[in-house]
Amino acid sequence: MTRTLLRGLAFAAVWILVIGFSATIYSQSLTQRVTGKVVDQVTHQPLAGVSIIVLEIDPLMGTVTDDDGSFSLDAVPVGRHQLQCSYVGYQTFTTEGLVITSAKAVQVDIELSEGVDLASIEVVASGFANAPVNNLAMVSARSFTVEETERIAASVNDMGRMALSYPGVQQGGDDTENDIIIRGNSSFGILWRLEGIDIPNPNHFARPGTSGGGITIFSAQLLSRSDFYTGGMPAEYGNALSGAFDIHFKHGNLQDREYRIKTGLLGLDFATEGPLSKDRSSYVVNYRYSTLGLLNKLGFHLVGERVSNDFQDLSFNLYRESEDKKKQWTLFGMGGLSLEHYTPVANPADRQPGIANEWEDRRQGSNMAALGSTYTHLLNEKSYIKGVVALMGSAIFRMYDTLNLEDVRYRYNTENYNDNRLSTAWTYSLQMNERWSLKSGLIGHLIFYRFFNETNPRSSVTDITEKQRLVNLDGGGATYTTQAYTQANMQINSRWSMLGGIHLLYLGHNSTIGIDPRFSTRYRFNPDHYVSLAIGKHSQMLPLAAYFYQDTTGLQPNANLPMIHSNHLILSHTYITRSHLKFNTEVYLQQLRKVPVKPDASSDYWMLNEQSNFPQFPVVSTGKGMNYGVDIAIEKFFTNQVYFLFNGSWFNASYNAFNGDTHPSRFASRWVSALTLGREVAFRNGNTLQFGGRYLFNGGFRYTPYDPALSDQQNTYVPLAGASWEGQVPAYKRMDARIAYRFNRLRYSGIISLDIQNVLSTKNISSVGYDAVRNELYYRQYPGGDFIPVLSYQVDF
C-alpha cells in the first residue's frame, strides 16, 4: 500500500467521522458544572467574596466564592469559555479558554496576586492567561495547561514537543526525541520538578546525561497548570543551568466519578477520577500502554524500519483536605517502562560495508518511578508550610551487539545506570506586610547508585571472537545532596518591585558547593506594559556517573570535579494590548564557567557538547563558554476562537577548550523560529472543529568536519584538528498539522483527532555519518523522511 493511499485513507477517515457527527443535532442545550477554589498566591489562604464571571455569555453568568474560597457554576453551556476573577486589592485574572464538555466537570484552582495600594494610589495589574503560576518569576517564564499540550500540532500531549513552539527553544536530537535545547544550552541543564520535589528524567527511552528521551511519562490527564522556564529562575530552583519544568498534578473530581478511554495509533489510555469521600478527598489515575508497532505496520516508521518500541506508564494523585480546610495531604506517583530494539538488516548479504548500523543489534531502554506525599498547612492568615517526602528511582540500560556475515554476535557496549533516591523538600512562605514577602526552603536527596559501563573496541579487533574488555564504570554506593534557599520580594512603590535571593547546593560525594545569588526587578509603566531585569548565578552538578569514571588502573580521576556555573543576565520587555496580543522581547547573556574539558592541547572536547552520556576519560574543569542572543515573540491568546504564537531567536553559543581556542558549540544553530496557530469552528451544543498548524524553521545542527587522510588511514572517522563543530548542515524545516472534532452528547463526550508531524515530508538531516569504504561523510535523513500521522479517538463518560 502506497504512502499516498495511506494519506488519503487517514484524511478520509477523519472527515467521514467529522461529517457524521456534525450532521447529528440535538434540540436540547447541553451544560456542565464548573467548580474551583480561589486562594492568595503567597499565603494560600482562601479568598471569600471573589467575583467569578463567565465572559461573553448572554445573559451574564457568574457567582462569588464562599468562606472557603470555593465556587460553583452549575449550568455553563458546553464550549470554550473564559473565567474572569476579580477581587478588591488583587490583580484581576482571566483564564485561558476552558474547554467545557457535557461529560466531564471542570475544576479550576486559581491563585490571585495582591495589587498594590500605597499612599491611596491603587495599582491592580491584569493577570494574563499564561502568566507563570509562580508569582516570583519575572523573566523567561510562562505557564501552560494540559489543553495546550493537546491543541498544538504534533505535540501529542508531550510538554517537550509542545515547548518547541516557545521562544529560544529547539529540538535537541532528531524528530524521534523530545530533548529540547534552550538558548544554545545542552539539554543536560534542564530541571524537572513535580509537586515541589526534583525528580529524575521523566521520559521514556531516556539517555544518560540528558533531560529528554522519546516521549514523556507524564499523563496529560493528571496535569494542572504548570510552569516552564528558559532562564533567570528564582532562587527556589537549583541544580539547573538553563531552564526548568515545574509540574503540578490536579486533584480529582470531588463530587462525581468520571472515566476516559483513549485509543489510537500510539496505543491505549484509561483514566478515572472521582471522590473518595464527599467534598474532602478525591483520586485521579491514568494508565497508558503504547506501542509503535501499528504505525510500523502501516508503513510509518517514527524511529526506523528496523526498530520496535514499547512503553507503558502509570500516574495517580490522591487528595484529602481537613475539615477546617487548613491542612491538605496528597499521595502522588508516576512511573514508566520502555524498551527499544534496533535490529540489523535481516540478510547479511544486503548489509552495506562501512555502514555500521546495518550490522548492529541494539537493545536500550529506561525505567523511572516516583512515589511521594505532600503536606500543606496554613499556619495563619499570613503564612503556610509545605513538605514533600518521596521515593524515586531511574534505570537506564544499553546492550549493543555487532554481527558478521555468519551472524555471530560481538558485544561491544554494555551500560547500566541505576539511581535510587529518598528525597524531601520543605517550603515556608510568609506575607510580612503589603510590601514584603518571604519564601525559604530546604531540599535533600539521599542517593543510592550502581553504575556499569563496559566497551569492547571493535576498531582493533581482527577476530570477532576476540574481546578487548575496557571497563569505564563498575561500582556502587551512596551519597547525598542538600539545597537551601531564601528569597524576599519587595514592592517598592506602585510601579516598581524587586526580588532578591540566594540558593545553596552541596554535593556530599566530593564536598563541592554552589553558592548562587539571584536578583530580579520589574518596572510597570501600566498594568500591561513593563520591563524586567534578572541577573544571577546558576550551579549544577555533573551527571552523577561522571564522577565515577575509572581508568585502566582503577583510579577515578574525575571524582573531585566542581560544579558547572552559569551566570545569567536577562532584560525583558512586555506589552499586552487590549485586543489580547502580547509582545515580548528578551535580550540575554550567559557566561559558563568550570565546564569539564580534556587536558590535551590538541583536544577540542567540551562536556556540554555531549548530546547524551558523559566524559569517559580524565577531564579538568577549566572550560568556559558564552551564549548571547535575543528572543522576540508575538502571541495572541486563545480568544474569538483563534490563537497564534510567532517567535524568532537569534543567538550565538561558543566555548573555549583546554588550549584556549574558541569554537562554536554543538548547539549553536544561530537562529530558531516557530509559527504556531489554531482556529476553532463552533457548532451547536459546543461541538467544535479544530484546525492547527506549526512551522519550525531553525538553523541546521553542527558537526565537526573529518580529516580525509587520517580517516582513510585509520579506516574510521577522525575529526579535523582545530575545526570543532565548524560544519553545519542545511536549515531544518518542518510543518506540523492538526485537525480535531470535539463532540458532546447527553451522557458522554469525545474528540477525534489527527496530528501529523512533518506534513510536507521535508527531507531534514538527522545526523552525519562516515562511510569507511568511500572515505567520505554523508548525511542521514530522518527515518522514512516522511510525515508521521497520529490518529486517536477519546471518549469521556
N, C-alpha and C positions, 0 to 999 in steps of 0.2 A: 504494500500500500504506500503510495507516494506521500511526501510531506504536504503537497498541495491539497490532496484529497483529505488528509487529516485536518488541515486548517479549516477546510470547508465544513467538515463534519462538526468540528468543535464550535465554530461560529453558528452553524445551523441549529445545533442542539440548544444553545443559549437563546437564540432568537425565537425558536419554537416555544420554549418554555415561557419567555417573556410575553409573547403574544397570547399564549394560553391563559396566563394569569391575569394579564391586563384586561382580557375580554370578560372576566368574571366580575360583576359589580354587585355589591351588597347595598341594600336600601338603608340598612341601619348604620348609625355612626358608631365607630369604634373608639374607645377611650382607654386610658390606663392611669394608674396611680403613680405619682412621683413623690417620693419621701426623701428626707435628708436631715442633716443637722448642721448648724452654723456655730462655729466657735471662734474665739480670738486666736489669731495666728501665733502670738507669742506665748500666751498663758494657757491656751487650750480650754479656757473657761467657756461654757455655753453662753450664747448671747440670746436673750429673750427680747421679743418685740421687733426682730429684724423683718423688714418688708420684703416679701418674695413675690415677684410678678412674672408671668409668662409673657414675653414680648410678642408683639404682632399677632395677638389673638383678639378677636372681637366677638362678644363683649369681653372686657377686661377680666382676666383671671388672676387671682393672687391670694396670698394668705400672710400670716405673720408667725414667727416662731414662738413656741410656748416657753415655759420657765426652764425647760431642759435644752433649749436651743433647737428643738425638733420642729419639723413642719411636715404637712401632708397636703398634697393637691390630688383630689380623688377622681377627677374626670378630665384629664388633659387629653385632647384629641391626639391620635397617633400621628406620627410625622416627626420632623426635625424642629425643635424649639429651643429657644434660649431663655434661661432664667436670669433675672436681674435682682441682685441682693443689695439693699441699701439700709443704712443704719446711721443714726446721728453720731458724728465723730469718727466714722470709719470710711475707708475707701469703698466706693461703690464697685461691686464686682459683677461682671457679666460672664456667664459660662459660654463656652463654645456650644454650637448646636448639639443638643442632646437628642439621640435617636430614640423616640418613644414608639414602642411596638405593642401590639394587642396582647401578647402572651407573656411578656416579661416586665415586671415592675422595675422602675428606675430608682436607684438610691444614690443621692448626691451628698457628699461630705464637703462642706465649704469652710474655708478659713479666711476671715476678714482681717485686714491690717488696719491699725488705727490711723486716722488722719492726724493733723496737727492743728492745735488751737492755741496759739501763743499770742499774747497781747491783743486778744479779741480778734485776731486775724485767722480765720479758719481756711485751711487748705485741705481739701479732700480730693486725693488723686483717684483716677479711674483705674480699676484693675482690669487688665485685658486678658483675653481667654487663655493665651499661652504664657502668661507670666509665670515664673517659677514658683513652685509650691513653697520653697524656702525663701522667705522674705528678706534674708540677708544676702542673697545673690544679686549683685549689682551689674555684672557684666557677663557676657558669654554664657548665658543660661536661658533655658526655656523649659516649659512643661510640655508633656504630651499625654494623650489619652489612648485607651485601647482602641477606640474608634479610628483614631489617626493611623495606628499601625495596620488597620484593615483597609482604609479607603485609599491610601497612597499606592499607586500602581506597583505591582510586583513586590510589595513589602511582605505579603503573606504572614502578617502578624508577628514579624521579626523586627525588633526595635533597631538592630544593627543595620538591616537593609533599609528601614524607614529613615534612619539618620543620614543616608546618602542624599536626601533632599535638603539638608540643612547647610548653612554657610560653613566653609572651611573643611568639609568632610568628603573623603573619597574612599573607595574600596581599597582594602589593604592587600588583597590577593586577587584571585580570579573570580569570575561570576558565581562559582560554586561555594564561595566562602562569604561569611558576614563580618570578617575583620574590617575595622574602619581605621583610617588614618586621619588624625586631627591636626591641621595646620603643619603638615610635614613631619609630625612626630610618629614614632613607632607605635604600633598597636599595643605593645607591651605597657605603655604608660597610662592605660585606662583603668579606672577603679570601678568595680561592681559592688553596690551596696543594696541590701534587701532588709526592709523593716528596721533600719538603723544599725545593721551589722555588716561588715565587709565579708564578702563571700568569694569562693573560688570561681574561676571562669565558668559561667552558666550556659555553655553552649555544647551541643552535640558535636562530635568529631573535633574536639579541642586539641590544640597542639601545645607542647611545652614552650614557655617563654612568650606567649601571646595572650590576648584577651578575647579572641574570637574563635570561630570554628565553622561548622557547616550551617547550622540553624539553631535558633535559641531553644533552650529548655523551658523557658518561661511560658506559661499558658496565658494566652490573651484573655481567657475567661476570668482570671483572677486579678488582672492588673487594675489598679486605681490610677488616678492622676499622679504622674511621676516626673522627675527632673532629669535633664541632660545638660552637661557642662562641656564647653570646649576650651576652657582655660580660666585662670583667675579665680579659682574656687575659694569660698570662705574657709576659715581656719578649722572648721569641723571635719574637713576632708583631708586625709593624709595618705601617704604611700601611693601617690599618683603624680606623674609628670605632666600629663597632657589634658585629661578630661575625666568625666565620671558619669555613670548612670546611677541615680538614686531611685530605687524601685519601691513602690508601695503596693501591698495587696489590699483588695477591697474586702468589706465584710459581706457576708451572705444576707439574703433577704430575711428580715426579722419577722415577717408575717405569713408568707406563702412559700410552699415548696415548688421549685421550678426545675425544669430539665432542658438540656440542649444536646442534640446529636448533630455532628457534622461529619460528612463523608466526602471524599474527593480523590483526586489522583495521587495526593500525598499520603492518604490514609484515613484513619477514623479517630474522631474525638468524641468523648462523652463527658458531660458536665452536669452537676446538680448542685443546688443551693437551697437553703431554707432555714427555718427556725429550729433550734434545739429546745428552747423553752420560750414561751410567749414574750416578746418585746425585749428580752435582755441578752439572748445568746443566739448564735447562728453558725452555719457552716457553709463552705463553698469548696468544691473539689472538682478536679478535672484530670482525666486520663487520656493519653494520646498514644496510639500505635501507628507508626507510619513506615512505609517502605517506598522506595523509588522504583521498585520492580515493575509496577504497572506502567509508569512513564517509559521505562526502557523497552517494554514490550510493544508500546505504541510507536517506538522509533525516536523518542525524545530523550536524549542522554544528557542529563544535567551535569554529571561528572565525567563520564566517558562510556564508550560502548562496552568496555570490558570491566566495568565497575559496578558492584552491588552495594547498596546502603540500607541499613535497617536501624531504626531508633524507636525508643518509647520513653515516655516520661509521665510523671505524676506530680500534681501540685495541689495544695489544700491550705485552707485558713479557717481556724475555729475562733470564734469571738464571744466574749462574755463581758457584761458590764454589771457593776454592783448596783444594789437597789438605790443607793444615794447618788448614783451617777458620778462618783468621784474616782472610781477605780475601774480600770479596763485590763483584761487579760486576752492574749491571743496565743494560739498554738499553730505555728505555720510550718510548712515543709515543701520541698521541691526536690526532685531527683530525676536523673535521666541516664539511660544506657544507649550506647551507639557503637556500631561496628561497620567498618568499610573494608571491602575486599577488592583489590586490583588483581586481575588475572592476566597471564601472558597471552600472546597470540596463540591460539589453540594448536595450529600446525607449525612445528618447528621450522619447516621449510619456508614458511611465509614470513618468518621473523627477519627484519632487516638488520644486517650487521651494522654496528655503531649506534643503533637506536636502543638505548638501554631498557626503556620501559616496556618494550615488546618482549623482553626476555625475563621479566620480573613477575613474581608472585608476592603481593604485599598485603598484609593484614594490619589494620590500625584502627584505633577507636579510643573512646574515653567514657568514663562513668563519673557522675558527680551527684552529690546529695547534700542537703542542708535541712536540719530539723531544729527549730528554735521556738522560744516562748518569750513574749513581751509582757511587761507590766508597766502600766502608766497610772500615776497617782497625782490628782490635782490637789496640791498641798494647801493652797488658799487661793484667793482671787488673783494673786499676782504671780504664782509660780507653780511649776509641776516638775516631776521627776519621771524619767522613763528608763527602764532597764531591759536588756535583752541578754538571754543566755542561749547558746546554740552549739550543736554538734554538726560538723561538716567535714566533707572529705572529697577528694578527687583522685582519679586514677587514669593515667594516660599510658597507652601501650602501643608498641610498633614491633612487627616481625616481618623482615624483608628477606626474600629469597631470590636468587637468580638461577636460571636454568640453562642447561646446554642443549645441544641438538638431540641428546637422548633423554631430555627432561630430568636429568639428575640435578637435585637441588643443592644449592650452596647458600647457607645462611650468612648474609653479610652485615646484617644490622638487627640488634635486639635492644629494645628500650622499655623500661618500666619506671614510671614516676608516680609514687603514692604519697599523698599529703593529707593527713587527717588532723582535725583541729577541734579543740574545746575553746569556745570564744565567748566573750561577754562585752557589752557596751552599756554605758550609763550616761545619761544626759540630764542636766539640770538647767532649767530656763526660768528667768526672773525678769519681770517688768518692774523696774525700780520706781519709775515715775514716767510722766509723759515724754520726757526727753531721753531717758536711758533705759536700755535693756541689756541683759547679760545672758550668755549661754556658755556652759562649760561641760566637759565630758571626759570620760576615760574609755579606752578600748584595749582589750587584751586578747591575745591568741596564744594558747599552748599548742605547739605543733609537734606532731609525731610523723616522721618521714622515713621513706625507704626508696632509694634510687638505684637503678641499674642501667648501665649503658655499655654495650659491647659492640665493637665493629670488627669485621674481618675484611681488611682491604682487598679489593678484587684486582686492582691495577698491577699488583706484584705477584699474582697467582698464575702459574702456568699449568697447574693440575687442579681441576675443580675439586678434587677430594682433599687438597692441601688447605690448611687453615693457618692464618697468622692472627691469633687472637689478641685484640687490643681492648682492654677494659678501661673505659674512661670514668665510670662511676660504679661503685659497688659498696653500699653501706647504708646504715640507717641510724636513727637516734631521735633525739628530742631537742627542741629549742623553744623560744618564745619571743613575741614582740609585744611591746606596750606603747600606747599612744595616749597623749593627753593634750587637751586644747582648751582655750578660753577665748572668748571674743565679746566685745562690747559694742553696741550700736548706739550712736548719739544723734538725736535730731537737733541740730544746732539752732536752726530757726525754721521758718515756714517753708523754706525752699531747699535748704542745704542739710544733708545728712552725711555721717561718716561711720565707718566700721573698722575697728582695729582688733587684731587678734594674733595668737601665736599657736603653733602646732608643734608638738614634740613627738618624734618617732625613735624608738630604741629597739635594736635587734640584739637579743641575748647571745646569739651564736658567736659573734665576734666583738660585742660591746661597742658597736658603732651607733651613732646618734645623728638624727637630722633635726635641726632647730630652725623652724620656718616661721618668720614673722610675715603677717599679711596686713594689707591696708587697702581700703577702697572708699570712695566718696561719690556722691551724686548731687548734682545741682539741677533743680527743676525751674525752667522758665515758666511753665504752666503744667497742669496735671498730665498732659500728654506730650510734653516736649522736654527732654532732659539730656544732660551729658553725664557720663560716668567715667571714673578712672580707677583702675585697680593695679596694685603692684605687690609682689610677694614672692616668696621663695617656696618651692615645692620639692620635697625629697622623696625618693623611692628606693627601697632595697632591690637588689638583683633578684631574678628568679631563684628560688631557694637552692635548686640543684646546681646553680652556677658556682656556689661556694665550695662544692664538694668534688669538683673535677680532680682526678688524681693522675699523676704522671706515671711513667713506667717503673719508677722506684717506689710508688705507693704514697708519695707526698701529695699534699693538697696546696699548691702554690697560690690558689685564688681564695683561700679561706678567710682572709682578713681584708678583703676589698671593702672600701667605704661605700656609702650610698651615692647614687647619682642625684645631682641637684639641678633644678631648672628655675631660673629667675624670670617671672612673667611681668610684663608691662603692657597694659591694655587701655586704650582710650576709646570710648564708645559714645555714639550719638544716636538718639532715638526720637522719632517724631511719628505720632499717630494722628491721622486725620479723622474728621467726623464721618467720613464715608468708609471707615473700617480698614483703611490702608495703613500699614506700618512700614516706615522707612528706617533702616538700621545700618549704621556703618561702624566698623571696628577696625582700628589700626593696632597692631600688636608687635611686640619684640620679645623673643625668648632666648635666654643665654643658658646653654647646657654646660655643666661642669662635672668633672670626676667620672667621665664615661670610660669604661674599660677599652683599652686599645692593646694591640700586640706590641711588646717591647722589641721591635725589629725595625731598623731604619728603612728596610725595603718593603715593609708591610703597610698597607692602607686600611687594615682592619679597624672597625669601629663598632662596638657591640650593638648600638641602636640601628644598625643596618640589617640586623638579623630579622628575617621575616617570621621565624619561629626558632625555638631552641636557644642555645647559649654557647659561649666560647668553650671549646674542648681542647684548650692549650693554655699556657700561662699568659696572663694579661696584667696590665697595670692601669690604675685609674687616673690617667693624665690627659685623657681626651677632652676636647672642647667642641662645642657646636653653637650655631646661631640660626634661629628661624625668625623671619620677619615678613610681614605682609599686611594685606587689607582684605576684609570681608565686607561685601555690600549685599544687602538683602532688601527686597520689596515683597511684602506679604499682604494679601487680602484675606481677612478672617472669613470663615465659612458663614456668610450671610447672603440672603436673597438667592440661595441655592447655588452659589458659586464660591470657589476659593482658588487661590493660586499662591505660589511662592517661587520667586525668582531670586537666585543669588549667584554672585560671581566672586571668586577669590583669586588674588594674585599674590604669590609668595616666593620666597627663596629659603632653602634649607641647606646648610653646609656644615662641614666639620673639619677639624684638624686631627690628623693621625699622629702617631708617635713621633714621626720625623718633622712635624710642624707643617707639612704640606696641607693646603686647603682643597677640599673636594666637595662636589655636590653630594648630598646624602641620597640614600636609596630612594627616598620618597619625595624628592624634590621635582615634582612633575610640573612646577611653575604656575599652573593655573588649574582651578576647579570650578565648574559651573553646573547648575541644575535648574531646570524649569519643571515645576510640579503644579498640576492644575486639575480641577474637577468640576463637574456640573451635575446637578440632580434635577430630574423632571418629576414633578409630583402629580400623582393621580388621586382618585377618590380613596377615602379611608386610609390615607397615609402611605399608600403604595408608592414606591419611587423607583425610577430607573436612573442608575448612576453611571456616569462616564468619567474616566480618569486617565491621565497620561503623565508621563515623566520622561524628560530628555536629559541625559547626562553627557557632558562634553568636557573631558579632562585632558590634561597633558599626559602623554604616554609615560609608562614607568621606565625607570632607568636600569641599565645593566653595565657591566664592565667589559669593554672590548677584549678580544683574545689576542695572544701573541701567536701568529701563524707558525713561525719557525719552531718555537719551543713546544707548541701543542702538537705539531706534526711529529716532532722528535720523541715526545713522551706518550703519544697516542692518547692524549686526554686534554681537556680544556685547561689552558694555562692563561691566567689573566695578564693583560698587558700592563707592565710596570708603570706606575705613575699616572694611570688613566682610570682610577677607580670611579665607577658609576658615571663616566663621561658619556656613555652611549644612551640613547633614548629612542624608544620605539615610537611609531606613529601615534597620533592622538587617539584617545579612547572615546567612542561614541556609542550610545545605546538609548533606544527608545523603548519604554515600557507602556503597557496599556491595561486598562481595567474596564470591564462592563459588569454591572450587577443589577439585579432586580430584587427589591425588598417587598414582600407582600404580607398582608395582615388578614387574619380570619378571626372568627369569634373566639375560638379556643386554642389557636396556635398561630404562629407567625414564622417567617423564614426568609432566607436570602439565597439566591442562586448567583454565583459569581464566576467570572473567568478573568484571571490575571495572566498576562503574557509578558514574560521577560524577553527583551530584545526582539520586539515585534517585527523589525525590519531585517532581521537576520544579519546584522552587521558583523563582518569578519574581524573581530578585535583580536589583538595579540595577547596570549595568556602568559607566555614565558619565552625565553631564548634558550635554545639547546645547541649542543655541539655534535656535529657529525664527524666521528673519528675517521671514517673511511674517506670522506671528501675533504677533511680538514677545513671545515667552514662552520660558521654559526648559521642557525636557521631559526625562523620564528615559528612558535607553536601557537595555533589558534585555539580558542575555547572549544571544548568538546562539541562536535557537531557543527559549531559555528552558526547555530540556528536558533530560532525562537523556542522558548520553553513555556507551554501552557499549563496553568494550574486551575482546573475546573473543580468547583466544590458546591455542595448543597448543605445548607444548615437549617434546622428547624428547632424552634423553641416551643415548649408547651408546659 
